[in-house]
């Protein structure tokens, strides 16, 4: 197998995986989604390493 064949095969596998993930997930609800940027909203960060800062 040549490099081009291997890269093409890996690209097909990656695209198939992304397609299966998108096909199996529920559509997003924009009304329940958190704000993209919560600058000055008073909401604290959550779910990231920067959210674990000491008080």
C-alpha positions as CSV (number, residue, x, y, z in Angstrom):
1,X,0.0,0.0,0.0
2,X,1.3,3.4,-0.8
3,X,1.1,6.5,1.4
4,X,-1.6,8.0,-0.8
5,X,-3.8,4.9,-0.3
6,X,-3.3,4.9,3.4
7,X,-4.0,8.6,3.7
8,X,-7.1,8.3,1.6
9,X,-8.3,5.3,3.7
10,X,-7.7,7.3,6.9
11,X,-9.6,10.3,5.5
12,X,-12.6,8.1,4.7
13,X,-12.5,6.5,8.1
14,X,-12.4,9.9,9.8
15,X,-15.2,11.3,7.6
16,X,-17.3,8.2,8.3
17,X,-16.7,8.6,12.1
18,X,-17.7,12.3,12.0
19,X,-20.8,11.5,9.9
20,X,-21.9,8.7,12.3
21,X,-21.4,11.0,15.3
22,X,-23.5,13.8,13.7
23,X,-26.2,11.4,12.6
24,X,-26.5,9.9,16.1
25,X,-26.7,13.1,18.1
26,X,-29.7,15.2,18.9
27,X,-30.1,18.6,17.3
28,X,-28.9,21.5,19.3
29,X,-31.5,23.6,21.1
30,X,-30.3,27.3,20.9
31,X,-32.6,28.3,23.7
32,X,-31.0,26.0,26.2
33,X,-27.4,26.6,25.1
34,X,-25.0,28.6,27.3
35,X,-24.0,32.0,26.0
36,X,-21.0,31.9,23.6
37,X,-19.4,34.8,25.4
38,X,-20.5,35.6,28.9
39,X,-18.5,38.8,29.3
40,X,-19.8,40.8,32.2
41,X,-22.9,38.7,32.7
42,X,-22.0,37.6,36.2
43,X,-22.0,33.9,35.2
44,X,-19.0,31.9,36.5
45,X,-16.9,29.7,34.3
46,X,-17.6,26.0,34.5
47,X,-16.2,22.8,33.0
48,X,-12.7,23.9,32.3
49,X,-9.4,24.0,34.2
50,X,-9.7,27.7,34.7
51,X,-13.0,27.2,36.6
52,X,-11.1,25.5,39.4
53,X,-9.3,28.6,40.5
54,X,-9.0,29.1,44.3
55,X,-11.3,31.5,45.9
